Amino acid sequence: MPDLPLATALAAGPVLLDGGLATELEAQGHDLSSALWSARLLRDDPEAVVAAHAAFAAAGAQVATTASYQVSVGRLTAAEARRLVVRSVHLAECGAPQAWIAGSVGPYGAALADGSEYTGDYADAVGVAGLREWHRPRMQWLAEAGADVLACETVPAAAEAEALLEEADGLGLPVWLSLTTVVDGDGVVRTRRGEPAAEVFAMARGVEAVLAVGVNCTDPAGVPAAMAAAAAAGKPVVVYPNSGERWDAAARRWTGAPGLSPGEAHGWLDAGARLLGGCCRVGPASIAGLAHAIA
């Protein structure tokens, strides 16, 4: 782990995140078709997770994001979920010993394994209180295991953002809040649930624990508008889009053509990005390209 706190490093300049851990594991030939997705390898093949972290670190990533995105009580017993969450932090430390460790806190919809993290359809039914209760154990386990920061990521709805911020406020560990967004026909950046993203980012303005706000698993074309909405919250901006391809949850496959160019990092930096990297289908080669662009 670096000597400096991540917040101190961000004040000095940009910090490079890793890319899509799960899709890198797929690229290495691992089957992630189960509902546990990459979390299955925490249990069945931890060496593969270490190797994926090491590949991103070798590419220049300064942050290693844990494979805890899909771990949840419900799919697993509480004891098994805790064991895998703690293991995810230790494997990231093994694969990227010089990196800050970001504990991945994926959305409620990810555990449903039905693509609803890209709709947020569950948010009203589960509610803020229910989402707080659901997220609380994993956030606490990641903190106890030694994560440097929590990546509350791929958040599709305002209610879930509110729940995560309320839990983060009393956790004693920095977090970043990253929405997955779209741009509507009028140019307004919205959550996948349809709320104006600027209003959701604004929730974080007075929350001391929040290190940065921004977007992930967003089409690269939508990043500039999303960054502008995030910057208005007065926090450092985090941005790690997907490759531009889309996940078809019914067919369980990626569609479309990749469109992420490392050269886009210059625009992100000019617009205020301080944490930047990639999400799904962004591998070590692309992260190396981003590292070169930043340098």
Summary of the structure (lengths in Angstrom):
residues: 295
radius of gyration: 16.9
end to end distance: 21.1
largest distance: 47.2
contacts: 1108
relative contact order: 0.14
helix: 45%
strand: 18%
